[in-house]
């Protein structure tokens, strides 16, 4: 449902933009998916902490109710304008922010580390591309044959049904961190960290995504960026000192840092590839949203294959090797499209790119989630799920701001759309290649760490 919420905006993006009179404003259009990913990535950390305190099932149900409410309101925004719709998309994203970490945490506390847990997490990751296709399919059907707001109203109805099903079907789970009356609720929820962290992430993201529309010469753009960075610095200092941090910076290891960096580079590259691939097919090749969705359907099949394969080999292959494979897949997609001519058959380069890209998604996500889940204690399963999902969704949203800046500077004032798209894809290639380099360093770090462990083990030293 999280990826369906992304697909329902990207697929009929031009139709939605035309209803608001902004179909020729790429910066405004980019906000419709970016605002959603921004709040998904920003509020996940808070949602994971609340789940750890008050119960993951409870927050899971609340997430569906919130998701459904703002999906309904987003549909009614058709009577207002693009600003209200973008705001509704942002509020809509808080629902998946509640769902993702608490859903993963329920799985993380249910299954012990091993093959079965790897398969369950991989199956969870396999739903991402299929979810996106389902959201894109139904939104395209409604946009072309009925009216695009119906996609959001139907989404809302299904969210309410899923909330009811969650209440009935998911067993009750005790909060992994029972509430201690001796500790202040403000301290346990890290209110100071919440306020500074969310403010910093939102301001930085808003500045980067707004800059392509108004230019960096606007004072409020770089002022918001500077203020956002200051908030993030303050957030880091708070997390080092507080007793119940949202992000346990002090306990972060080099392994976790490498994982986060690789995931951020890969999913940022993926977000740029996906957004501009869809615009390339619809805008330049003149394909309808429904047929475009059909062209992207093979991603669901290869995504499932990649996820199941990851679950089977996770205990046999090191995390760095799997990350290198994932980031290589992330780089193949934009390389194929940056050289693709407009009047080319679908089966030549676009089809191959669609087949390959899900391997990046459905290898990197379960690997990162599993590594972090296994490394975290039971009471921090919500936190471990939050961190990975935050990196993924925030990098998706932020990357669209970077790509939009590149696009508007190379597309000759909107007269050369293909050149603008190719500029964005070049940025995507650069990010994925950077991820490959980081994954290689991660592999070297893993090798040295395992060698040192072997050397320091009692069996490798002489008995005295």
Buried (B, 14 or more C-beta within 10 A) or exposed (E): BBBBBBBBBBBBBBBBBEBBEBBEBBBBBBBBBBBBBBBBBBBBBBBBBBBBBBBBBBBBBBBBBBBBBBBBBBBBBBEEEBEBBBBBBBBBBBBBBBBBBBBBBBBBBEBEEEEEBBBBBBBBBBBBBBBBBBBBBBBBBBBBEEBBBBBBBBBBEBBBEBBEEBBEEBEEBEBBBEEEEEEEEEEBBBBBBBBBBBBBBBBBBBBBBBBBBEEBEBEEBEEBBEBBBBBBEBBBEBBEEBEBBBBBBEEEEEBBEBBBBBBBBBBBBBBBBBBBBBBBBBBBBEBBBBBBBBBBBBBBBBBBBBBBBBBBBBEEEBBBBBBBBBBBBBBBBBBBBBEBEEEEEBEEBBBBBBBBBBBBBBBBBBBBBBBBBBBBEEBBBBBBBBBBBBBBBBBBBBBBBBBBBBBBEBBEEEEEBBEBBBBBBBBBBBBBBBBBBBBBBBBEBBEEEEEEEEEEEEEEEEEE
